[in-house]
Amino acid sequence: MSECMHLTLCICRIGAYTCFRTLCCKGQPPPRPEYDLVCIGLTGSGKTSLLSRLCSEATDNIGPTTGFSIKAVPFQNAILNVKELGGADSIKKYWSRYYQGSQGVVFVLDSASTDEDLEMARTELHSALQHPQLCTLPFLILANHQDKPAARTTQEVGRMRTPVHTHTHLLHALNRRKQPMMHINAIDYGIIYN
């Protein structure tokens, strides 16, 4: 009987050791890949609100970004490190200093803004599309504030892609390049149109 008990204890030890190694000694899970994005747009377009919602942060008391901010937006399979650049005139001239190392661009525009502001956003969009450090990167255009009564239609905002003043070779390059556009409402976290 003692041999049988000794054998049972050995089997229990081996089983417990195997369970312990399986549960505790796996090591760290593999790291999620990280991608660096730059988020640009004019003041009041909703860049900070959008990133705050994506990071599950409160959207109360959000003011214009002075300078820049960096947020890590976690997803199940990846982490997006987003450099949000302020959209004020005094800051826009420094945008290009933050482009280096970016792997993608998010351009946020206020679809309910005035015609003058929309034209300024269009100019900034095309300036970014033609920048040497951004011209080969994936580009996403987000038309925010779709919940407002003055929000532009899909066709109106889609005209933003048409260059203001470009040479023929740049026009062909912009037309070949895909620039997906989504109509969103960052506060309610809804994608209105894809």
Secondary structure by P-SEA (a helix, b strand, c coil): caaaaaaaaaaaaaaaaaaaaaccccccccccbbbbbbbbbcccccaaaaaaaaaccccccccccccbbbbbbbcccbbbbccccccccccccccccccccccbbbbbbcccccaaaaaaaaaaaaaaaacccccccbbbbbbccccccccccaaaaaaccccccccaaaaaaaaabbbbbbbccccccccccc
